[in-house]
């Protein structure tokens, strides 16, 4: 569904993406892993057009996203959903207003139809009767669910998740993993998940790709990655420090 070809991006002298090559299959969950600061979020921002590469291409079906003018990109972006870190809800809006915001901005639906769609998407993520609540009244897990409802409210073809379990305890992280699996299986949508959460990765991924020093250094199904002998991959998956921590 998406083909990333030799993607490069630098900020000043720092090369963040240094020739990323990756294929994302339709109807599957692809998890991109890597240490903090390796450029995972930067890669996602390229996929949804928030950043432009210095060179390289992103092909979405038959469209070269990286060659599009801004107006065309804005149209293509409607086919994407995004769940940001912390859900990124608007504090001054109710749950219903948050979830319905993309429909209000990008469709001609009236308020009654928007509310009907909002309720259906909230039900899809396991929330009922929360439409009038404010974000401040929600738990962290509920905010994630509301954020996902907003991400899928326009029935996108692809949904991207940026570190969906950041700040969550292990039990809540497992609940988020279940939510991702349940919605993806029900909707048959393509999911791309950026994470350094290894239990979540093994639980949800159809394909895992590791980003290191600006490149994908290993990719494959979870079982293949478990057997992959690459020392950098093994160190990350096993959570081992490179050496003793110095105390000053």
C-alpha positions in Angstrom: 0.0 0.0 0.0 2.9 2.3 0.8 6.4 2.1 -0.6 9.1 4.3 1.0 12.2 4.6 -1.3 15.6 5.9 -0.2 14.0 8.6 2.0 16.5 11.1 3.4 16.0 14.0 5.8 18.5 16.1 7.7 18.0 19.0 10.2 21.1 21.1 9.8 24.2 18.8 10.0 22.2 15.9 11.7 21.0 13.2 9.3 17.8 11.8 10.8 16.7 9.7 7.9 19.5 8.4 5.7 18.0 6.3 3.0 14.9 4.6 4.5 13.4 1.8 2.4 10.3 0.1 3.5 7.1 -1.4 2.1 3.9 -1.3 4.1 1.3 -4.0 3.2 -2.4 -3.2 2.9 -4.7 -4.5 5.6 -1.8 -5.4 7.9 -0.2 -3.9 11.1 3.4 -2.8 10.5 5.3 -1.8 13.7 8.4 0.4 13.3 10.7 0.1 16.3 13.9 1.8 17.3 15.5 3.7 20.2 14.4 7.2 21.1 15.8 9.9 18.8 16.2 7.5 15.8 13.7 9.3 13.6 10.6 7.2 14.0 8.2 10.1 14.5 10.0 12.0 11.7 9.3 9.1 9.4 5.6 9.2 10.3 5.4 12.9 9.7 6.8 12.3 6.2 4.2 9.6 5.5 1.3 12.0 6.3 2.9 15.0 4.6 3.7 17.1 7.7 7.4 17.0 6.6 9.0 17.0 3.1 12.1 14.9 2.5 15.4 16.2 1.2 15.3 13.3 -1.3 13.6 10.0 -1.9 10.0 9.1 -2.5 6.9 7.9 -0.8 4.4 6.0 -3.1 0.9 5.5 -1.8 -0.9 3.1 -4.1 -0.4 4.9 -7.5 0.4 8.3 -6.1 3.8 9.8 -5.3 3.0 11.7 -2.2 6.4 13.4 -2.0 5.8 15.1 -5.4 2.3 16.4 -4.6 1.4 20.1 -4.3 0.0 21.1 -1.0 -3.6 21.3 -2.3 -3.4 17.7 -3.6 -1.7 16.6 -0.4 -4.6 18.0 1.7 -7.0 15.9 -0.3 -4.9 12.7 0.0 -4.5 13.3 3.7 -8.2 12.6 4.2 -7.4 8.9 3.5 -5.1 8.9 6.6 -6.0 8.8 10.3 -3.5 9.6 13.0 -3.4 8.9 16.7 -0.8 11.2 18.3 1.1 10.7 21.5 -1.2 11.6 24.5 -4.2 11.5 22.0 -3.8 15.3 21.5 -7.4 16.1 22.3 -8.7 19.7 22.3 -9.2 20.6 25.9 -12.0 23.1 25.2 -14.1 20.6 23.2 -16.4 17.7 24.4 -15.6 14.1 23.5 -18.2 14.3 20.7 -16.8 17.6 19.3 -13.3 16.1 19.4 -14.2 13.0 17.5 -16.5 14.8 15.1 -13.9 17.6 14.3 -12.6 16.0 11.1 -16.2 15.5 9.8 -17.0 19.1 10.6 -13.9 20.3 8.8 -13.9 18.1 5.7 -17.5 17.0 5.0 -20.9 18.5 4.4 -22.7 16.2 7.0 -25.2 17.9 9.2 -24.9 17.9 13.0 -27.3 15.0 13.5 -25.3 12.7 11.0 -22.0 13.8 12.6 -23.3 12.8 16.0 -24.6 9.5 14.7 -21.1 8.7 13.2 -19.3 9.9 16.3 -21.4 7.5 18.5 -20.7 4.6 16.2 -17.0 5.2 16.3 -17.0 5.6 20.1 -18.9 2.3 20.4 -16.3 0.7 18.1 -13.5 1.7 20.6 -15.6 0.6 23.6 -17.0 3.9 24.8 -20.7 4.6 25.3 -22.4 7.6 26.8 -19.3 9.8 27.0 -20.2 12.3 24.3 -20.6 15.3 26.6 -17.6 14.6 28.8 -14.5 16.9 28.6 -11.0 15.6 28.1 -10.1 16.6 31.7 -12.7 14.2 33.0 -11.2 11.2 31.1 -8.6 8.7 32.3 -5.5 8.2 30.2 -6.9 5.0 28.7 -10.1 6.7 27.7 -8.3 9.5 26.1 -6.4 7.0 23.9 -9.8 5.5 22.9 -11.3 8.9 22.1 -8.1 9.7 20.0 -8.5 6.5 18.1 -12.2 7.1 17.5 -11.3 10.5 16.0 -8.5 8.8 13.9 -11.0 6.4 12.3 -14.1 8.7 12.1 -13.6 9.3 8.4 -13.1 5.7 7.6 -9.4 6.2 6.6 -7.5 3.6 4.5 -4.5 3.8 6.8 -4.1 4.8 10.4 -0.8 5.8 12.0 0.0 5.5 15.7 2.9 7.5 17.3 4.0 5.8 20.5 0.5 4.7 21.5 1.6 3.4 24.9 3.9 6.2 26.1 3.3 7.0 29.7 1.0 3.9 30.2 1.6 1.2 32.8 2.0 -2.4 31.6 -1.7 -3.3 32.1 -2.9 -0.2 30.3 -0.3 -0.8 27.5 -1.7 -4.3 27.0 -5.2 -2.8 26.9 -4.1 -0.4 24.2 -2.6 -3.4 22.3 -5.9 -5.2 22.5 -7.7 -2.0 21.2 -5.4 -1.8 18.2 -5.9 -5.4 17.4 -9.7 -5.4 17.8 -10.2 -2.3 15.7 -7.8 -3.4 12.9 -9.4 -6.8 12.6 -12.9 -5.2 12.5 -12.1 -2.5 10.0 -9.5 -4.3 7.9 -7.5 -1.1 7.8 -3.8 -0.7 7.3 -2.1 0.3 10.6 1.4 1.7 11.0 2.6 1.8 14.6 5.7 3.6 15.9 6.8 2.1 19.2 9.6 1.1 21.4 7.2 -1.1 23.5 8.4 -4.6 22.8 5.5 -6.6 24.3 3.0 -4.5 22.3 5.1 -5.0 19.2 5.1 -8.8 19.4 1.4 -8.8 20.3 0.1 -6.8 17.4 2.6 -6.8 14.5 2.2 -8.6 11.2 5.5 -7.0 10.3 8.3 -5.4 12.3 10.9 -3.0 10.9 13.8 -1.6 13.0 15.0 2.0 12.3 18.6 2.6 13.4 20.9 5.5 12.4 18.5 6.6 9.7 18.0 3.3 8.0 15.8 0.2 8.3 18.4 -2.4 9.4 16.0 -5.4 9.9 12.5 -6.3 9.0 10.2 -9.3 9.0 7.4 -11.1 10.8 7.7 -11.3 14.6 9.0 -14.9 14.5 11.7 -13.9 11.9 12.8 -11.0 14.1 13.0 -13.2 17.1 15.5 -15.3 15.2 17.4 -12.5 13.5 21.0 -12.5 14.8 21.7 -8.8 14.1 23.4 -7.6 17.3 21.8 -4.1 17.3 18.3 -5.7 16.9 19.1 -8.3 19.6 20.3 -5.6 22.0 17.1 -3.6 21.5 14.6 -6.5 21.7 16.3 -7.8 24.8 16.6 -4.4 26.4 20.3 -4.6 27.1 22.5 -1.5 27.7 25.6 -1.2 25.6 27.9 -1.2 28.7 28.0 -0.4 32.4 26.3 2.9 33.4 28.9 5.4 34.7 28.1 7.1 38.0 29.8 10.5 38.5 
